[in-house]
């Protein structure tokens, strides 16, 4: 169960970082459609931490936002190896 909570917390932290970057680059959620080629309601799932983006999705979002994919994953998050077991 610890693993499930860890993944949920990680998705939430990812989403907060994604939202911060999107607000700097696009400002509004409605601008996501044209810039990232994602439906904004689908994209919103990633920002609120309920979506689980694939590597391909992360690359598509980063490209649309005009950032390197590593920037989407560049946030503080503590993880211990035992948390994944």
C-alpha positions as CSV (number, residue, x, y, z in Angstrom):
1,X,0.0,0.0,0.0
2,X,2.9,2.4,0.6
3,X,3.8,2.1,-3.0
4,X,0.4,3.2,-4.1
5,X,0.5,6.2,-1.8
6,X,4.0,7.1,-3.1
7,X,2.9,7.0,-6.7
8,X,-0.2,9.1,-5.9
9,X,2.0,11.7,-4.1
10,X,4.5,11.7,-7.0
11,X,1.7,12.2,-9.6
12,X,0.4,15.1,-7.4
13,X,3.9,16.7,-7.2
14,X,4.4,16.2,-11.0
15,X,1.0,17.8,-11.6
16,X,1.9,20.9,-9.5
17,X,5.2,21.3,-11.3
18,X,3.4,20.9,-14.7
19,X,0.8,23.5,-13.7
20,X,3.5,26.0,-12.7
21,X,5.3,25.5,-16.0
22,X,2.1,25.7,-18.0
23,X,1.0,28.9,-16.2
24,X,4.4,30.5,-17.1
25,X,4.3,29.4,-20.7
26,X,0.6,29.4,-21.7
27,X,-1.2,31.2,-18.8
28,X,-4.6,29.6,-19.3
29,X,-5.7,26.0,-19.4
30,X,-7.7,26.7,-22.5
31,X,-4.5,27.5,-24.4
32,X,-3.3,24.0,-23.8
33,X,-5.3,22.6,-26.7
34,X,-3.5,24.4,-29.5
35,X,0.0,24.4,-27.9
36,X,0.2,20.8,-26.8
37,X,-2.4,19.1,-29.0
38,X,-4.1,17.7,-25.9
39,X,-7.7,18.2,-25.0
40,X,-7.5,20.5,-22.0
41,X,-9.8,18.3,-19.9
42,X,-7.6,15.3,-20.6
43,X,-4.5,17.4,-19.9
44,X,-6.0,18.7,-16.7
45,X,-5.9,15.2,-15.2
46,X,-2.1,15.4,-15.3
47,X,-2.1,18.8,-13.5
48,X,-4.4,17.5,-10.7
49,X,-2.4,14.3,-10.3
50,X,-5.0,11.8,-11.4
51,X,-3.5,11.1,-14.8
52,X,-0.4,8.8,-15.3
53,X,1.4,10.2,-18.3
54,X,3.6,7.9,-20.4
55,X,7.0,8.9,-21.6
56,X,5.5,9.7,-25.0
57,X,2.9,12.0,-23.3
58,X,5.6,13.8,-21.3
59,X,7.6,14.5,-24.4
60,X,4.5,15.7,-26.3
61,X,3.6,18.0,-23.4
62,X,7.1,19.3,-23.0
63,X,7.4,20.0,-26.8
64,X,4.1,21.9,-26.7
65,X,5.2,24.0,-23.7
66,X,8.6,24.7,-25.3
67,X,10.6,23.1,-22.5
68,X,12.9,20.1,-22.2
69,X,11.1,17.0,-20.9
70,X,13.4,16.9,-17.9
71,X,11.9,20.2,-16.7
72,X,8.6,18.5,-16.2
73,X,10.3,16.1,-13.9
74,X,12.5,18.7,-12.1
75,X,10.8,19.0,-8.7
76,X,11.7,18.0,-5.2
77,X,10.3,14.7,-4.1
78,X,11.8,12.3,-1.5
79,X,11.7,8.7,-2.3
80,X,13.3,5.7,-0.5
81,X,13.9,2.3,-2.0
82,X,11.7,0.6,0.6
83,X,8.8,2.8,-0.5
84,X,8.6,1.0,-3.8
85,X,8.3,-2.5,-2.2
